Structure formats: C-alpha cells, structure tokens
Amino acid sequence: MSAYYIKTDSNGYIWGVAFSDSPLDGYEETQLPVDGLGNDQIYRVVNNEVIATGIPIFPPNDFDVWDEVNGGWIDGRDLEKKKADKWASIKADRSAQEHGTFEWGGYTFQCDEASQRRIQGAVQRATIDSTMTLDWTLADNSVQNFAAADYLGIGEALAIHVSQTHERGRILRNQIESATTEAELEAIVW
C-alpha cells in the first residue's frame, strides 16, 4: 500500500517528501498533509503540523550551508576564505577606480586601459616636440586642445592617480591580512 514518507532533520525541517509502496532509507511514513508542498521554501514539522518557514529551499550563495541548530542558511566560509573573497572584491574596486576617471586642470579624463595608452603616447610625443598641440576628447565627450606642457601635466596626474589607487589597495590588503575577526574584515571597504 502506497504512503507518504518524509525525511526530516533533528529540528523537524523537511528535506524530502516521497510517495512510495515501501519504506525509503532515511524517510519516515507520515500522515501529515505533505502532498503538494511547494519546492520554493523549506517546511517544518512543529507540534505535528507542517508549517511553511519562508526560508528558501536553496542557499542564497554557493558558500552558504544549512545551520540545523538555528534553522537557516549561514555563511559556510572560514575566515581565510572570507579574506580571499574580500581581497577579490577590493581588487575589483581598485580596478574600477584605476580605470575610471581622473582630473587635471579642472578637466576630467577617462583612464581605461586604452585611454591610459593614448595619454602615455601623447606624453611621449610632448617630450619630443614641445610645440605640439593636440585635441583631446574628455570624459564628458567635450573636446579640448592641449599643448605639450599640458600633456606632461596630464601624464603626471594620471601617474599619481594610478599610484594612489594602488597604494590604497596595498593598505587595504594589509588590513585584510591582519584581520582576526569577521567584524574587522567586514569593516574594510574601498
């Protein structure tokens, strides 16, 4: 005779429902109304009733694990893994800062990799020909004409921007490596 079977943990959270002709390993036969339970959340048996918990059936992150004691998904990474993930996040922020924009003389310049190469080329040309002038498209798409001496200043401003960005990254990396608690690690932001 077919019956419903459920698999629960020690706190009554339901981790499986089956309809079978015979007992299944790890499952217990039940008379509870488990037919048609949705698969979008975890259900729990409390005082011989099935209740919806509102907790999603799948963990929100790949690193989350089920906390059977407290009944919820928790971060399953150890501090060293969290440090590695924090550093990856800071590096992404550093790259976005480095390749965003910088200012010189009241003008805002793009500094993605291609723009940096173009600026470096203009600086090289300015060192060869001190009389050159060159139109430059700024971050706001306006065009401004700059002289050789300007390009030397623009190049210096770009170098300072990149240097300061990487210095900030080094400082934050040291803070990450020195963190001994999750709270210290969470306090580190770009």
PyMOL commands that set and color helices and strands:
alter all, ss='L'
color gray80, all
select helices_A, chain A and resi 79-98+113-128+148-178+182-186
alter helices_A, ss='H'
color red, helices_A
select strands_A, chain A and resi 3-8+13-20+28-30+41-46+49-56+64-67+72-75+101-104+107-110+133-137+143-147
alter strands_A, ss='S'
color yellow, strands_A
deselect
rebuild
show_as cartoon
